[in-house]
Amino acid sequence: MTPEVTVIGLDGLHPLPEAAREALAGASLVAGAARHLQAAGLGTGPDPSAAAGGAGTSGAAAAGGAGTSGSGGAGPAGDGTPERVVLGPLEPALQRIRAVVTAGGPVVVLAS
């Protein structure tokens, strides 16, 4: 099966439909603005693996970079939480998305 990228639109007014919740639950990586990650219940805390060669921490987004956080679910550590990329400049986020898709992981992008 080809890895997929699912785009979920958030309007801030309605709960996520079941299909969106399922996509998030199965994602290896979720990318979005900090507010979208918060709205989806993923937070934007630092990624312990980022210090060991990851793409950065969620704080990097505030400094103009795409940060990553989380360590699990279908993501790297398998703890139920996908890796998260806080959007800033697009190129670092796109590089991380490409890497995860190339490795066979499903990706979710949150947008408004």
Summary of the structure (lengths in Angstrom):
residues: 112
radius of gyration: 12.6
end to end distance: 28.2
largest distance: 37.9
contacts: 371
relative contact order: 0.28
helix: 31%
strand: 19%
